Amino acid sequence: MTLSLLVSTFFTVFLAELGDKTQLATVALSGTSNRPGAVFFGSASALVLASLLGALAGGSIAELIPTDYLKLLASLGFLTIGVRLLLPTFKIKSSLQQEIDGNETTDA
């Protein structure tokens, strides 16, 4: 096992998991329970299992599809998610601007 790969994977996943819906769900479950240890072990086990499935799937897919194509596909996937998350913001700004422009013409 390569130590640098282990460390970079740890920090990448750790930073990606901070503040996501999994962590918020864990906080909510822990807040409604008087057993934070059970919530910790349950959420930790779920994360380990999900990571195992991802690693196994990634290894299997890497045998079929070249690594560069996988990186490109992952990049396009994240880009698509980002654009879809940002689009409603632009639509809201556009409708607000139209509303402001409409009010200015009626006020004049």
C-alpha positions as CSV (number, residue, x, y, z in Angstrom):
1,M,0.0,0.0,0.0
2,T,1.3,3.4,-0.9
3,L,1.3,5.8,2.0
4,S,0.9,8.9,-0.2
5,L,-2.2,7.4,-1.9
6,L,-3.6,6.5,1.5
7,V,-3.1,10.0,2.9
8,S,-4.4,11.8,-0.2
9,T,-7.5,9.6,-0.3
10,F,-8.1,10.2,3.4
11,F,-7.9,14.0,3.1
12,T,-9.9,14.1,-0.1
13,V,-12.8,12.1,1.3
14,F,-12.6,13.8,4.7
15,L,-12.8,17.3,3.1
16,A,-15.6,16.2,0.7
17,E,-17.6,14.8,3.6
18,L,-17.5,17.9,5.8
19,G,-20.8,19.7,5.8
20,D,-22.5,17.3,3.3
21,K,-25.9,15.8,3.8
22,T,-24.5,12.7,5.4
23,Q,-22.8,14.7,8.2
24,L,-26.0,16.7,8.7
25,A,-28.1,13.5,8.9
26,T,-25.6,12.2,11.5
27,V,-25.9,15.4,13.5
28,A,-29.7,15.1,13.4
29,L,-29.8,11.5,14.4
30,S,-27.3,12.1,17.2
31,G,-29.4,15.1,18.4
32,T,-32.5,13.0,18.6
33,S,-30.8,10.1,20.4
34,N,-29.1,9.7,23.7
35,R,-26.7,7.1,22.1
36,P,-24.2,9.1,20.1
37,G,-21.8,6.1,20.0
38,A,-24.4,4.0,18.2
39,V,-25.0,6.8,15.7
40,F,-21.3,7.2,15.1
41,F,-20.7,3.5,14.5
42,G,-23.8,3.3,12.3
43,S,-22.8,6.3,10.1
44,A,-19.1,5.2,10.1
45,S,-20.0,1.7,8.9
46,A,-22.3,3.1,6.2
47,L,-19.5,5.4,5.0
48,V,-17.0,2.5,5.0
49,L,-19.4,0.3,3.0
50,A,-20.2,3.0,0.5
51,S,-16.4,3.7,0.1
52,L,-15.8,-0.1,-0.4
53,L,-18.5,-0.3,-3.1
54,G,-17.0,2.8,-4.8
55,A,-13.5,1.4,-4.7
56,L,-14.6,-2.0,-6.1
57,A,-16.7,-0.4,-8.8
58,G,-13.8,2.0,-9.7
59,G,-11.4,-0.8,-9.9
60,S,-13.7,-2.9,-12.1
61,I,-14.6,0.0,-14.4
62,A,-10.9,1.0,-14.7
63,E,-10.2,-2.4,-16.3
64,L,-12.8,-1.6,-19.0
65,I,-12.4,2.1,-19.6
66,P,-9.0,3.9,-19.8
67,T,-8.2,6.1,-16.8
68,D,-8.1,9.4,-18.8
69,Y,-11.7,8.7,-20.0
70,L,-12.8,8.0,-16.4
71,K,-11.3,11.3,-15.2
72,L,-13.0,13.1,-18.1
73,L,-16.3,11.5,-17.3
74,A,-16.0,12.3,-13.6
75,S,-15.1,15.9,-14.5
76,L,-18.1,16.3,-16.8
77,G,-20.3,14.8,-14.2
78,F,-19.2,17.3,-11.5
79,L,-19.4,20.1,-14.0
80,T,-23.0,19.1,-14.9
81,I,-24.0,19.0,-11.3
82,G,-22.4,22.4,-10.6
83,V,-24.2,24.0,-13.6
84,R,-27.5,22.5,-12.6
85,L,-27.1,23.8,-9.1
86,L,-26.2,27.3,-10.3
87,L,-28.9,27.6,-13.0
88,P,-31.8,28.4,-10.6
89,T,-29.7,31.3,-9.2
90,F,-29.3,32.9,-12.6
91,K,-33.0,32.4,-13.3
92,I,-33.9,34.1,-10.0
93,K,-31.6,37.0,-10.8
94,S,-33.0,37.3,-14.3
95,S,-36.6,37.3,-13.1
96,L,-35.8,39.9,-10.3
97,Q,-34.1,42.1,-12.9
98,Q,-37.1,41.9,-15.2
99,E,-39.3,42.7,-12.2
100,I,-37.1,45.7,-11.4
101,D,-37.1,46.9,-15.0
102,G,-40.9,46.5,-15.2
103,N,-41.4,48.6,-12.1
104,E,-39.1,51.3,-13.4
105,T,-41.1,51.7,-16.6
106,T,-44.4,51.8,-14.7
107,D,-43.1,54.4,-12.3
108,A,-42.0,56.8,-15.1
